[in-house]
């Protein structure tokens, strides 16, 4: 059983590694002229951000790896979590590289990105089902159910066996989480702040449930995001880009899958999915009725155009995530 002090030490180490890496990598990104191109259809207030270095997610990924691998607590689960994080980070890096270096503004085509994401998600799902020591290979934990929950004649088990649907379900959850995290990365400090709170939540869940290496990994993600806020908070010196947002989404998804708490993601990651849902609603509404539900999507832009300062939107979304994680804790324990 890992002690909570070790999680705190890991967060602090991850924080300082990121703080050290930032001044080394950000000037390098500036020299490469990998500046962010702000979309014309975005809020006009964001025009001043044009040219800010992007692909800063490299800092986060390196920090997570160094912190995790120097912890002395390494097993297959940790390697898989690191692989998933890196794989999604590479997909994001390719997308960023095409956009900011090759100057093709759309980056990877949607189907190309989706195929690559599905491949990584399938690998994660297969690994989870292939663990011979795991007695619940194709079962998922249902939050807020303690033992066998009954409503009249209806009996709801604590674990639901999905059978052959398990792998498709996990793939859907992983891809949805990763892309939702990507959509959340639209304001200074938003994605990094929301993700560090969620990662801290999973760190304590892992500690509670005896997933020692995953507790270390989650703490490394927390520390890396916390340190990245030094450079990414308003006004941002660097953006994480798809390199960072896809990697962080992959990290959160892998933690949930490996600990078999995938159904807690829509709760603790409520901001992720509110952002994603706002885009889906906006698209369908406009195509069906020609009218927009939100002033702009994703959701954070709606609040900006409603008169909220960027920093207020970010702070409120952070606070919301803290509350959602507290609810999520009640759902598991």
Secondary structure, 3 states (H helix, E strand, C coil): CCCHHHHHHHHHHHHHHHHHHHHHHHHHHHHCCCECCCCCCCCHHHHHHCCCECCCHHHHHHHHHHHHHCCCCCCHHHHHHHHHHHHHHHHHHHHHHHHHHCCCCCCCCHHHHHHHHHHHHHHHHHHHHCCCCCCCCCEEECCCCCCEEEECCEEEECEEECCCHHHHHHHHHHHHHHHHHHHHCCCCCHHHHHHHHHHHHHHHHHHHHCCHHHHHHHHHHHHHHHHHHHHHCCCCCECCHHHHHHHHHHHHHHHHHHCCCHHHHHHHCHHHHHHHHHHHHHHHHHHHHCCCCCCCCCHHHHHHHCCCCHHHHHHHHHHHHHHHHHHHHHHHC
